Amino acid sequence: MQAELIYNTVSDDFAAVDELITTQLFSRVPLVEHIGQYIIESGGKRLRPLLVLLVSNAINNKDPGYRKLAAIIEFLHTATLLHDDVVDTSSLRRGRDTANAKWGNAPSVLVGDFLYSRAFQMMVELNNMEVMQILSDATNVIAEGEVLQLTNCKNPDITHAQYMDVITAKTAKLFEAASHAAATLAGSASNQREAAQIYGLELGIAFQLIDDVLDYTGNAADMGKNVGDDLAEGKPTLPLLYAQEHTSEPDRQLIRKAIREGGLDNLESILKAVRESGALEFTLEKARRHAANAIAQLELLPAGQHRDAMQQLAQFAVNRNK
């Protein structure tokens, strides 16, 4: 219900963005359009374009390009999803088959490339070099984050700081870019731009931390993916890193083996060790601190229903179950 109320504050904008996304998916190659529509219509939260719309309305953006900016952000995010699922060999996302599971890796990668390039075509139409710089820098950092995560995969010895570097680059950067670009497009004061930028970054970090908690507490029906996916891929997320530092030696070795080798052979034992170590509470509390940092930035934005919705969004990010 809380999420629905947040979306309702920008419902007209969201309808316009959905229409724009459908229009911009047009391609003379039917498979491109087909895969693009499939992944975009697969029921995601669309938090990143939502963030653009909330920030734009909160600071009373008069530039009609903010709707196009929201569509650009969604295209960039969708492109990363297509590429991620190939890299991770994922078969399920949002409760549906991934594009690579339906059409294969090559079409998924190439349609991801199409969405990236279409996003940059739309950026040019905004005719705002500051926004272009924010978004082009963000896509570069996100790509680095993906590679960093790949190099850290199956390594049980990475530090908490290294983990935070990955999620900041891979996930939080696009949240940051969405809110920063929205404030920049509006021509807002520098302190408001900075506040919007920090809000997005902190929100994105909190969101990913909760995602990593849900990998050990959620269920496939709620989450639209398989519980234990990160463990199966050998990803050393914060709950695993904390658990191996605060559990018995046999369980510690079990966790390290699972990270090094991937797979779900000892899933139940590892889930038990993670839950009993306090790792989930530790990660949840860290997420709450980042959400609180996001909310603190809102003091610099004009009061109103959209600023209130931004506060509710930060609270929703840490209280959700999927």
C-alpha positions in Angstrom: 0.0 0.0 0.0 2.8 2.4 0.9 4.4 1.9 -2.6 1.1 2.5 -4.3 0.7 5.8 -2.6 4.2 6.9 -3.7 3.5 6.0 -7.3 0.1 7.8 -7.2 1.8 11.1 -6.6 3.3 11.0 -10.1 0.7 8.8 -11.8 0.1 11.1 -14.8 3.9 11.4 -15.4 4.3 7.6 -15.1 1.6 7.1 -17.8 3.4 9.5 -20.1 6.8 7.8 -19.5 5.3 4.4 -20.2 4.0 5.7 -23.5 7.3 7.2 -24.3 9.1 4.0 -23.5 6.8 2.1 -25.9 7.4 4.6 -28.7 11.2 4.6 -28.2 11.3 0.8 -28.3 10.5 0.9 -32.0 13.0 -0.9 -34.2 13.0 -2.0 -37.8 14.3 -5.4 -36.5 11.3 -7.1 -34.9 13.4 -9.2 -32.5 14.9 -6.1 -30.9 11.4 -4.7 -30.3 10.1 -8.0 -29.0 12.8 -8.6 -26.5 12.8 -5.0 -25.4 9.1 -5.0 -24.7 9.3 -8.3 -22.9 11.9 -7.2 -20.4 10.5 -3.7 -19.8 7.0 -5.1 -19.3 8.0 -7.8 -16.9 6.7 -6.1 -13.8 9.7 -4.3 -12.3 9.3 -1.6 -9.7 10.8 1.1 -11.9 12.2 2.8 -8.9 14.8 4.7 -10.9 12.4 6.5 -13.3 10.2 7.0 -10.3 13.0 8.8 -8.6 13.4 11.1 -11.6 9.7 12.0 -11.5 9.7 12.5 -7.7 12.7 14.8 -7.7 11.5 16.7 -10.8 8.1 17.4 -9.2 9.6 18.1 -5.7 11.7 21.0 -7.1 9.0 22.1 -9.6 10.9 21.3 -12.8 9.4 23.3 -15.7 11.5 21.5 -18.3 9.2 18.9 -20.0 12.3 16.8 -20.8 12.2 15.2 -17.3 9.8 12.6 -18.6 12.2 11.7 -21.3 15.0 11.6 -18.7 12.9 9.0 -16.7 12.6 6.9 -19.8 16.3 7.1 -20.4 17.1 5.9 -16.9 14.8 3.0 -17.4 16.5 2.1 -20.7 19.9 2.2 -19.1 18.7 0.0 -16.2 17.0 -2.5 -18.5 20.2 -2.8 -20.6 22.2 -3.6 -17.5 19.6 -6.3 -16.5 19.9 -8.0 -19.9 23.7 -8.1 -19.6 23.6 -9.1 -16.0 21.4 -12.1 -16.6 23.8 -13.3 -19.3 26.9 -12.9 -17.1 25.1 -14.5 -14.1 23.5 -17.2 -16.3 20.2 -16.4 -14.6 17.0 -18.1 -15.7 14.4 -16.2 -13.6 13.8 -12.5 -13.0 10.6 -11.0 -11.6 8.9 -14.3 -11.7 9.4 -14.8 -15.4 12.0 -16.5 -17.6 14.9 -14.2 -18.4 15.4 -13.0 -21.9 18.5 -15.1 -22.3 16.6 -18.2 -21.1 13.9 -17.5 -23.8 16.0 -16.3 -26.7 19.6 -17.0 -25.9 22.7 -15.1 -24.8 23.6 -13.4 -28.1 20.2 -11.7 -28.7 20.0 -10.6 -25.0 23.4 -8.9 -25.2 22.7 -7.3 -28.5 19.3 -5.9 -27.4 21.0 -4.6 -24.3 23.4 -2.7 -26.6 20.4 -1.4 -28.6 18.8 0.0 -25.4 22.1 1.6 -24.3 22.4 3.3 -27.7 18.8 4.4 -27.8 19.2 5.9 -24.3 22.1 8.0 -25.6 20.1 9.1 -28.6 17.4 10.3 -26.3 20.1 12.0 -24.1 21.2 14.1 -27.1 17.6 15.2 -27.6 17.6 16.7 -24.0 20.3 19.1 -25.2 21.8 19.4 -21.8 25.6 18.7 -21.6 25.6 18.6 -17.8 22.9 15.8 -17.8 24.8 14.0 -20.6 28.0 14.1 -18.5 26.2 12.8 -15.4 24.6 9.9 -17.3 27.7 9.0 -19.4 29.9 9.0 -16.3 27.4 6.8 -14.5 27.2 4.2 -17.2 31.0 4.0 -17.2 31.1 3.5 -13.4 28.3 0.9 -13.6 30.3 -1.1 -16.1 33.4 -0.9 -13.9 31.2 -2.1 -11.0 30.1 -5.1 -13.0 33.6 -6.1 -13.8 34.7 -5.5 -10.2 31.9 -7.8 -9.0 33.0 -10.4 -11.5 36.6 -10.3 -10.2 35.4 -10.6 -6.6 33.2 -13.6 -7.4 34.1 -16.8 -5.6 36.5 -14.9 -3.3 35.6 -15.3 0.4 38.4 -13.0 1.4 37.1 -9.7 0.1 36.6 -7.0 2.7 33.4 -5.1 3.7 34.8 -2.0 2.0 35.4 -4.0 -1.3 31.8 -5.2 -1.1 30.5 -1.6 -0.6 32.6 -0.5 -3.6 30.8 -3.0 -5.8 27.3 -2.2 -4.7 28.0 1.6 -4.9 29.2 1.3 -8.4 26.9 -1.4 -9.7 23.6 -0.4 -8.2 23.6 2.8 -6.3 25.3 4.8 -9.1 22.2 4.8 -11.3 20.0 5.8 -8.4 22.4 8.7 -7.8 22.5 9.6 -11.5 18.7 9.6 -11.7 18.2 12.0 -8.9 21.2 14.2 -9.7 20.3 14.5 -13.4 16.7 15.3 -12.5 17.8 18.2 -10.3 20.3 19.4 -12.9 17.8 19.3 -15.7 15.5 21.5 -13.6 18.3 24.1 -13.1 17.9 23.9 -9.4 20.3 25.5 -6.9 23.6 23.8 -6.3 22.7 22.8 -2.7 19.5 21.1 -4.0 21.4 19.3 -6.7 23.9 18.0 -4.2 21.1 17.0 -1.8 19.3 15.1 -4.6 22.5 13.4 -5.6 23.3 12.2 -2.1 19.7 11.2 -1.6 19.8 8.9 -4.7 23.2 7.4 -3.7 22.2 6.6 -0.2 18.8 5.2 -1.3 20.6 3.0 -3.9 22.9 1.6 -1.3 20.1 0.9 1.1 18.1 -0.8 -1.6 20.9 -3.2 -2.6 21.7 -4.0 1.0 18.1 -5.1 1.5 18.3 -7.1 -1.8 21.2 -9.0 -0.3 19.2 -9.7 2.9 16.3 -10.9 0.9 18.5 -13.5 -0.8 18.5 -15.3 2.5 15.0 -14.5 3.9 12.7 -14.1 1.0 10.8 -16.7 -1.1 10.8 -17.2 -4.8 7.1 -16.3 -5.1 7.6 -12.9 -3.5 10.9 -12.0 -5.0 10.5 -13.3 -8.5 13.8 -15.0 -8.4 15.3 -18.0 -6.6 16.3 -17.7 -3.0 20.0 -18.4 -2.7 20.8 -17.1 -6.2 23.8 -15.0 -5.0 25.1 -18.0 -3.0 24.8 -20.2 -6.0 26.8 -17.8 -8.1 29.5 -17.5 -5.4 28.9 -13.8 -4.8 30.4 -12.8 -1.4 27.6 -10.4 -0.3 27.6 -8.7 3.1 25.5 -11.2 5.0 27.9 -14.0 4.0 31.0 -11.9 4.8 29.6 -11.0 8.2 28.4 -14.6 8.9 31.8 -16.1 8.2 33.3 -13.7 10.7 30.8 -14.4 13.5 30.1 -18.1 13.3 31.7 -21.4 14.4 34.8 -22.6 12.6 32.9 -25.5 10.8 30.2 -23.1 9.6 32.9 -20.6 8.6 34.6 -23.2 6.4 31.3 -24.2 5.0 30.5 -20.6 3.9 34.0 -20.2 2.5 33.7 -23.4 0.5 30.3 -22.3 -0.8 31.6 -18.9 -2.0 34.7 -20.5 -3.6 32.7 -23.2 -5.4 29.2 -21.7 -5.9 26.2 -24.0 -5.9 23.6 -24.8 -3.3 24.8 -28.1 -1.9 24.7 -26.9 1.7 22.0 -24.2 1.3 20.1 -25.1 4.5 23.1 -25.2 6.7 24.4 -22.0 5.4 21.1 -20.2 5.7 21.0 -21.4 9.3 24.5 -20.1 10.0 23.7 -16.7 8.3 20.6 -16.3 10.3 22.1 -17.3 13.7 25.2 -15.2 13.3 23.3 -11.9 13.3 24.4 -11.1 9.7 20.9 -10.2 8.6 20.3 -7.8 11.5 23.7 -6.3 10.9 23.0 -5.7 7.2 19.5 -4.5 7.8 20.8 -1.9 10.3 23.4 -0.7 7.9 20.6 -0.3 5.2 18.5 1.7 7.7 21.4 4.1 8.4 21.8 4.7 4.7 18.1 5.3 4.3 18.2 7.8 7.2 21.1 9.6 5.5 18.9 9.8 2.3 16.0 11.2 4.3 18.2 13.8 6.0 18.9 15.4 2.5 15.3 16.2 2.0 15.4 19.2 4.3 17.0 21.1 1.4 14.1 20.4 -0.9 10.8 22.3 -1.0 8.1 20.8 1.3 5.2 19.1 -0.3 3.7 15.7 -1.3 6.6 14.8 -3.6 9.2 15.4 -0.9 7.0 13.4 1.5 6.9 10.6 -1.1 10.7 10.6 -1.4 10.8 10.1 2.4 8.3 7.2 2.1 10.4 5.7 -0.7 13.5 5.5 1.5 11.4 3.9 4.2 9.9 1.5 1.7 13.4 0.5 0.4 14.3 -1.0 3.8 10.9 -2.4 4.8 10.0 -4.3 1.6 9.9 -8.1 1.3 10.7 -8.3 -2.4 
